[in-house]
Amino acid sequence: MPQSADREYLERRHRQSLERARAASDPAIARVHENFAGRYAAALAREASEEAKG
């Protein structure tokens, strides 16, 4: 998968996880989605770091 597709996928999943966390009525489910969002954010940061290296 091209890097731009990877980044788009991670950005989309990050955004969806945040939206699902906000929409969750159960705090435990919200935390699960927040955890996913954090993992997607970390993956995006790693990808950005790798792109910056060349």
PyMOL Python script that loads the backbone (N, CA, C, O; Angstrom):
from pymol import cmd

cmd.read_pdbstr("""\
ATOM      1  N   MET A   1       0.855  -1.174   0.000  1.00  0.00           N
ATOM      2  CA  MET A   1       0.000   0.000   0.000  1.00  0.00           C
ATOM      3  C   MET A   1       0.899   1.233   0.000  1.00  0.00           C
ATOM      4  O   MET A   1       1.827   1.320   0.803  1.00  0.00           O
ATOM      5  N   PRO A   2       0.630   2.193  -0.898  1.00  0.00           N
ATOM      6  CA  PRO A   2       1.449   3.416  -0.915  1.00  0.00           C
ATOM      7  C   PRO A   2       1.363   4.168   0.405  1.00  0.00           C
ATOM      8  O   PRO A   2       0.382   4.062   1.141  1.00  0.00           O
ATOM      9  N   GLN A   3       2.409   4.925   0.684  1.00  0.00           N
ATOM     10  CA  GLN A   3       2.453   5.645   1.966  1.00  0.00           C
ATOM     11  C   GLN A   3       1.284   6.595   2.132  1.00  0.00           C
ATOM     12  O   GLN A   3       0.746   6.719   3.232  1.00  0.00           O
ATOM     13  N   SER A   4       0.878   7.272   1.059  1.00  0.00           N
ATOM     14  CA  SER A   4      -0.244   8.211   1.191  1.00  0.00           C
ATOM     15  C   SER A   4      -1.528   7.468   1.554  1.00  0.00           C
ATOM     16  O   SER A   4      -2.350   7.984   2.312  1.00  0.00           O
ATOM     17  N   ALA A   5      -1.706   6.256   1.016  1.00  0.00           N
ATOM     18  CA  ALA A   5      -2.890   5.462   1.364  1.00  0.00           C
ATOM     19  C   ALA A   5      -2.826   5.024   2.815  1.00  0.00           C
ATOM     20  O   ALA A   5      -3.841   5.020   3.511  1.00  0.00           O
ATOM     21  N   ASP A   6      -1.626   4.651   3.281  1.00  0.00           N
ATOM     22  CA  ASP A   6      -1.453   4.292   4.688  1.00  0.00           C
ATOM     23  C   ASP A   6      -1.831   5.473   5.587  1.00  0.00           C
ATOM     24  O   ASP A   6      -2.579   5.322   6.553  1.00  0.00           O
ATOM     25  N   ARG A   7      -1.304   6.632   5.252  1.00  0.00           N
ATOM     26  CA  ARG A   7      -1.568   7.820   6.065  1.00  0.00           C
ATOM     27  C   ARG A   7      -3.062   8.149   6.055  1.00  0.00           C
ATOM     28  O   ARG A   7      -3.638   8.460   7.097  1.00  0.00           O
ATOM     29  N   GLU A   8      -3.688   8.081   4.877  1.00  0.00           N
ATOM     30  CA  GLU A   8      -5.118   8.372   4.784  1.00  0.00           C
ATOM     31  C   GLU A   8      -5.931   7.382   5.626  1.00  0.00           C
ATOM     32  O   GLU A   8      -6.885   7.767   6.303  1.00  0.00           O
ATOM     33  N   TYR A   9      -5.544   6.118   5.577  1.00  0.00           N
ATOM     34  CA  TYR A   9      -6.227   5.099   6.377  1.00  0.00           C
ATOM     35  C   TYR A   9      -6.087   5.414   7.866  1.00  0.00           C
ATOM     36  O   TYR A   9      -7.072   5.388   8.604  1.00  0.00           O
ATOM     37  N   LEU A  10      -4.865   5.709   8.305  1.00  0.00           N
ATOM     38  CA  LEU A  10      -4.629   5.995   9.722  1.00  0.00           C
ATOM     39  C   LEU A  10      -5.374   7.249  10.160  1.00  0.00           C
ATOM     40  O   LEU A  10      -5.947   7.286  11.249  1.00  0.00           O
ATOM     41  N   GLU A  11      -5.366   8.280   9.311  1.00  0.00           N
ATOM     42  CA  GLU A  11      -6.089   9.513   9.641  1.00  0.00           C
ATOM     43  C   GLU A  11      -7.586   9.255   9.755  1.00  0.00           C
ATOM     44  O   GLU A  11      -8.246   9.748  10.670  1.00  0.00           O
ATOM     45  N   ARG A  12      -8.115   8.471   8.809  1.00  0.00           N
ATOM     46  CA  ARG A  12      -9.543   8.163   8.835  1.00  0.00           C
ATOM     47  C   ARG A  12      -9.915   7.367  10.076  1.00  0.00           C
ATOM     48  O   ARG A  12     -10.906   7.679  10.737  1.00  0.00           O
ATOM     49  N   ARG A  13      -9.127   6.336  10.402  1.00  0.00           N
ATOM     50  CA  ARG A  13      -9.419   5.510  11.576  1.00  0.00           C
ATOM     51  C   ARG A  13      -9.259   6.317  12.870  1.00  0.00           C
ATOM     52  O   ARG A  13     -10.023   6.124  13.816  1.00  0.00           O
ATOM     53  N   HIS A  14      -8.284   7.209  12.918  1.00  0.00           N
ATOM     54  CA  HIS A  14      -8.097   8.066  14.091  1.00  0.00           C
ATOM     55  C   HIS A  14      -9.334   8.936  14.295  1.00  0.00           C
ATOM     56  O   HIS A  14      -9.876   9.022  15.397  1.00  0.00           O
ATOM     57  N   ARG A  15      -9.768   9.580  13.211  1.00  0.00           N
ATOM     58  CA  ARG A  15     -10.949  10.445  13.282  1.00  0.00           C
ATOM     59  C   ARG A  15     -12.189   9.646  13.689  1.00  0.00           C
ATOM     60  O   ARG A  15     -12.964  10.098  14.531  1.00  0.00           O
ATOM     61  N   GLN A  16     -12.383   8.462  13.098  1.00  0.00           N
ATOM     62  CA  GLN A  16     -13.538   7.635  13.442  1.00  0.00           C
ATOM     63  C   GLN A  16     -13.501   7.195  14.904  1.00  0.00           C
ATOM     64  O   GLN A  16     -14.534   7.162  15.572  1.00  0.00           O
ATOM     65  N   SER A  17     -12.327   6.863  15.390  1.00  0.00           N
ATOM     66  CA  SER A  17     -12.207   6.439  16.789  1.00  0.00           C
ATOM     67  C   SER A  17     -12.568   7.576  17.735  1.00  0.00           C
ATOM     68  O   SER A  17     -13.255   7.365  18.735  1.00  0.00           O
ATOM     69  N   LEU A  18     -12.102   8.786  17.417  1.00  0.00           N
ATOM     70  CA  LEU A  18     -12.454   9.941  18.250  1.00  0.00           C
ATOM     71  C   LEU A  18     -13.957  10.191  18.231  1.00  0.00           C
ATOM     72  O   LEU A  18     -14.562  10.465  19.267  1.00  0.00           O
ATOM     73  N   GLU A  19     -14.559  10.094  17.040  1.00  0.00           N
ATOM     74  CA  GLU A  19     -16.001  10.307  16.921  1.00  0.00           C
ATOM     75  C   GLU A  19     -16.777   9.256  17.718  1.00  0.00           C
ATOM     76  O   GLU A  19     -17.757   9.575  18.390  1.00  0.00           O
ATOM     77  N   ARG A  20     -16.335   8.017  17.636  1.00  0.00           N
ATOM     78  CA  ARG A  20     -17.017   6.940  18.366  1.00  0.00           C
ATOM     79  C   ARG A  20     -16.840   7.107  19.870  1.00  0.00           C
ATOM     80  O   ARG A  20     -17.745   6.793  20.644  1.00  0.00           O
ATOM     81  N   ALA A  21     -15.687   7.595  20.281  1.00  0.00           N
ATOM     82  CA  ALA A  21     -15.470   7.834  21.711  1.00  0.00           C
ATOM     83  C   ALA A  21     -16.434   8.904  22.217  1.00  0.00           C
ATOM     84  O   ALA A  21     -17.021   8.764  23.290  1.00  0.00           O
ATOM     85  N   ARG A  22     -16.591   9.966  21.443  1.00  0.00           N
ATOM     86  CA  ARG A  22     -17.507  11.042  21.845  1.00  0.00           C
ATOM     87  C   ARG A  22     -18.957  10.568  21.861  1.00  0.00           C
ATOM     88  O   ARG A  22     -19.749  10.998  22.699  1.00  0.00           O
ATOM     89  N   ALA A  23     -19.298   9.680  20.930  1.00  0.00           N
ATOM     90  CA  ALA A  23     -20.688   9.227  20.802  1.00  0.00           C
ATOM     91  C   ALA A  23     -21.052   8.117  21.788  1.00  0.00           C
ATOM     92  O   ALA A  23     -22.235   7.851  22.004  1.00  0.00           O
ATOM     93  N   ALA A  24     -20.073   7.478  22.375  1.00  0.00           N
ATOM     94  CA  ALA A  24     -20.347   6.333  23.259  1.00  0.00           C
ATOM     95  C   ALA A  24     -21.071   6.792  24.523  1.00  0.00           C
ATOM     96  O   ALA A  24     -20.691   7.779  25.153  1.00  0.00           O
ATOM     97  N   SER A  25     -22.102   6.065  24.870  1.00  0.00           N
ATOM     98  CA  SER A  25     -22.826   6.394  26.102  1.00  0.00           C
ATOM     99  C   SER A  25     -22.207   5.695  27.309  1.00  0.00           C
ATOM    100  O   SER A  25     -22.410   6.122  28.446  1.00  0.00           O
ATOM    101  N   ASP A  26     -21.468   4.645  27.073  1.00  0.00           N
ATOM    102  CA  ASP A  26     -20.803   3.895  28.140  1.00  0.00           C
ATOM    103  C   ASP A  26     -19.357   4.375  28.255  1.00  0.00           C
ATOM    104  O   ASP A  26     -18.610   4.295  27.280  1.00  0.00           O
ATOM    105  N   PRO A  27     -18.948   4.868  29.417  1.00  0.00           N
ATOM    106  CA  PRO A  27     -17.579   5.374  29.573  1.00  0.00           C
ATOM    107  C   PRO A  27     -16.497   4.331  29.253  1.00  0.00           C
ATOM    108  O   PRO A  27     -15.423   4.684  28.766  1.00  0.00           O
ATOM    109  N   ALA A  28     -16.771   3.071  29.521  1.00  0.00           N
ATOM    110  CA  ALA A  28     -15.780   2.027  29.214  1.00  0.00           C
ATOM    111  C   ALA A  28     -15.581   1.897  27.708  1.00  0.00           C
ATOM    112  O   ALA A  28     -14.456   1.722  27.239  1.00  0.00           O
ATOM    113  N   ILE A  29     -16.658   1.981  26.965  1.00  0.00           N
ATOM    114  CA  ILE A  29     -16.570   1.898  25.503  1.00  0.00           C
ATOM    115  C   ILE A  29     -15.865   3.141  24.965  1.00  0.00           C
ATOM    116  O   ILE A  29     -15.080   3.054  24.022  1.00  0.00           O
ATOM    117  N   ALA A  30     -16.144   4.285  25.558  1.00  0.00           N
ATOM    118  CA  ALA A  30     -15.466   5.522  25.142  1.00  0.00           C
ATOM    119  C   ALA A  30     -13.961   5.378  25.341  1.00  0.00           C
ATOM    120  O   ALA A  30     -13.183   5.802  24.486  1.00  0.00           O
ATOM    121  N   ARG A  31     -13.545   4.789  26.452  1.00  0.00           N
ATOM    122  CA  ARG A  31     -12.110   4.596  26.703  1.00  0.00           C
ATOM    123  C   ARG A  31     -11.474   3.671  25.686  1.00  0.00           C
ATOM    124  O   ARG A  31     -10.336   3.887  25.268  1.00  0.00           O
ATOM    125  N   VAL A  32     -12.204   2.641  25.285  1.00  0.00           N
ATOM    126  CA  VAL A  32     -11.680   1.727  24.260  1.00  0.00           C
ATOM    127  C   VAL A  32     -11.415   2.497  22.969  1.00  0.00           C
ATOM    128  O   VAL A  32     -10.353   2.356  22.363  1.00  0.00           O
ATOM    129  N   HIS A  33     -12.373   3.303  22.557  1.00  0.00           N
ATOM    130  CA  HIS A  33     -12.203   4.081  21.324  1.00  0.00           C
ATOM    131  C   HIS A  33     -11.105   5.137  21.486  1.00  0.00           C
ATOM    132  O   HIS A  33     -10.364   5.404  20.540  1.00  0.00           O
ATOM    133  N   GLU A  34     -10.993   5.730  22.656  1.00  0.00           N
ATOM    134  CA  GLU A  34      -9.908   6.694  22.903  1.00  0.00           C
ATOM    135  C   GLU A  34      -8.553   5.996  22.812  1.00  0.00           C
ATOM    136  O   GLU A  34      -7.587   6.564  22.304  1.00  0.00           O
ATOM    137  N   ASN A  35      -8.491   4.768  23.306  1.00  0.00           N
ATOM    138  CA  ASN A  35      -7.256   3.991  23.225  1.00  0.00           C
ATOM    139  C   ASN A  35      -6.897   3.729  21.759  1.00  0.00           C
ATOM    140  O   ASN A  35      -5.745   3.895  21.358  1.00  0.00           O
ATOM    141  N   PHE A  36      -7.886   3.319  20.967  1.00  0.00           N
ATOM    142  CA  PHE A  36      -7.645   3.117  19.541  1.00  0.00           C
ATOM    143  C   PHE A  36      -7.160   4.413  18.899  1.00  0.00           C
ATOM    144  O   PHE A  36      -6.205   4.401  18.122  1.00  0.00           O
ATOM    145  N   ALA A  37      -7.807   5.524  19.217  1.00  0.00           N
ATOM    146  CA  ALA A  37      -7.416   6.813  18.641  1.00  0.00           C
ATOM    147  C   ALA A  37      -5.969   7.141  18.996  1.00  0.00           C
ATOM    148  O   ALA A  37      -5.219   7.637  18.155  1.00  0.00           O
ATOM    149  N   GLY A  38      -5.584   6.871  20.217  1.00  0.00           N
ATOM    150  CA  GLY A  38      -4.203   7.112  20.631  1.00  0.00           C
ATOM    151  C   GLY A  38      -3.210   6.260  19.865  1.00  0.00           C
ATOM    152  O   GLY A  38      -2.124   6.721  19.513  1.00  0.00           O
ATOM    153  N   ARG A  39      -3.584   5.021  19.610  1.00  0.00           N
ATOM    154  CA  ARG A  39      -2.695   4.134  18.842  1.00  0.00           C
ATOM    155  C   ARG A  39      -2.575   4.603  17.397  1.00  0.00           C
ATOM    156  O   ARG A  39      -1.490   4.561  16.817  1.00  0.00           O
ATOM    157  N   TYR A  40      -3.685   5.048  16.815  1.00  0.00           N
ATOM    158  CA  TYR A  40      -3.625   5.576  15.452  1.00  0.00           C
ATOM    159  C   TYR A  40      -2.793   6.855  15.415  1.00  0.00           C
ATOM    160  O   TYR A  40      -2.036   7.068  14.468  1.00  0.00           O
ATOM    161  N   ALA A  41      -2.922   7.703  16.424  1.00  0.00           N
ATOM    162  CA  ALA A  41      -2.118   8.930  16.480  1.00  0.00           C
ATOM    163  C   ALA A  41      -0.631   8.596  16.576  1.00  0.00           C
ATOM    164  O   ALA A  41       0.195   9.246  15.937  1.00  0.00           O
ATOM    165  N   ALA A  42      -0.296   7.598  17.364  1.00  0.00           N
ATOM    166  CA  ALA A  42       1.102   7.188  17.489  1.00  0.00           C
ATOM    167  C   ALA A  42       1.626   6.645  16.165  1.00  0.00           C
ATOM    168  O   ALA A  42       2.759   6.930  15.778  1.00  0.00           O
ATOM    169  N   ALA A  43       0.805   5.868  15.474  1.00  0.00           N
ATOM    170  CA  ALA A  43       1.212   5.336  14.174  1.00  0.00           C
ATOM    171  C   ALA A  43       1.413   6.463  13.169  1.00  0.00           C
ATOM    172  O   ALA A  43       2.344   6.419  12.365  1.00  0.00           O
ATOM    173  N   LEU A  44       0.546   7.472  13.209  1.00  0.00           N
ATOM    174  CA  LEU A  44       0.712   8.628  12.328  1.00  0.00           C
ATOM    175  C   LEU A  44       2.003   9.374  12.637  1.00  0.00           C
ATOM    176  O   LEU A  44       2.707   9.811  11.727  1.00  0.00           O
ATOM    177  N   ALA A  45       2.312   9.518  13.916  1.00  0.00           N
ATOM    178  CA  ALA A  45       3.545  10.201  14.313  1.00  0.00           C
ATOM    179  C   ALA A  45       4.768   9.422  13.840  1.00  0.00           C
ATOM    180  O   ALA A  45       5.731  10.016  13.354  1.00  0.00           O
ATOM    181  N   ARG A  46       4.738   8.105  13.976  1.00  0.00           N
ATOM    182  CA  ARG A  46       5.847   7.267  13.500  1.00  0.00           C
ATOM    183  C   ARG A  46       6.024   7.419  11.991  1.00  0.00           C
ATOM    184  O   ARG A  46       7.144   7.549  11.498  1.00  0.00           O
ATOM    185  N   GLU A  47       4.916   7.400  11.272  1.00  0.00           N
ATOM    186  CA  GLU A  47       4.975   7.527   9.807  1.00  0.00           C
ATOM    187  C   GLU A  47       5.549   8.882   9.424  1.00  0.00           C
ATOM    188  O   GLU A  47       6.378   8.967   8.518  1.00  0.00           O
ATOM    189  N   ALA A  48       5.121   9.934  10.096  1.00  0.00           N
ATOM    190  CA  ALA A  48       5.636  11.278   9.803  1.00  0.00           C
ATOM    191  C   ALA A  48       7.130  11.357  10.078  1.00  0.00           C
ATOM    192  O   ALA A  48       7.875  11.987   9.328  1.00  0.00           O
ATOM    193  N   SER A  49       7.561  10.716  11.153  1.00  0.00           N
ATOM    194  CA  SER A  49       8.972  10.704  11.505  1.00  0.00           C
ATOM    195  C   SER A  49       9.790   9.969  10.439  1.00  0.00           C
ATOM    196  O   SER A  49      10.871  10.418  10.057  1.00  0.00           O
ATOM    197  N   GLU A  50       9.266   8.844   9.967  1.00  0.00           N
ATOM    198  CA  GLU A  50       9.953   8.090   8.925  1.00  0.00           C
ATOM    199  C   GLU A  50      10.024   8.862   7.624  1.00  0.00           C
ATOM    200  O   GLU A  50      11.038   8.812   6.928  1.00  0.00           O
ATOM    201  N   GLU A  51       8.954   9.580   7.284  1.00  0.00           N
ATOM    202  CA  GLU A  51       8.951  10.398   6.063  1.00  0.00           C
ATOM    203  C   GLU A  51       9.965  11.531   6.171  1.00  0.00           C
ATOM    204  O   GLU A  51      10.614  11.876   5.184  1.00  0.00           O
ATOM    205  N   ALA A  52      10.105  12.106   7.350  1.00  0.00           N
ATOM    206  CA  ALA A  52      11.045  13.205   7.546  1.00  0.00           C
ATOM    207  C   ALA A  52      12.488  12.733   7.394  1.00  0.00           C
ATOM    208  O   ALA A  52      13.357  13.491   6.962  1.00  0.00           O
ATOM    209  N   LYS A  53      12.733  11.478   7.754  1.00  0.00           N
ATOM    210  CA  LYS A  53      14.096  10.929   7.637  1.00  0.00           C
ATOM    211  C   LYS A  53      14.488  10.695   6.181  1.00  0.00           C
ATOM    212  O   LYS A  53      15.670  10.673   5.840  1.00  0.00           O
ATOM    213  N   GLY A  54      13.489  10.523   5.337  1.00  0.00           N
ATOM    214  CA  GLY A  54      13.817  10.376   3.927  1.00  0.00           C
ATOM    215  C   GLY A  54      13.333   9.149   3.368  1.00  0.00           C
ATOM    216  O   GLY A  54      13.538   8.889   2.182  1.00  0.00           O
TER     217      GLY A  54
END
""", "prot")
cmd.dss("prot")
cmd.show_as("cartoon", "prot")
cmd.util.cbc("prot")
cmd.orient("prot")
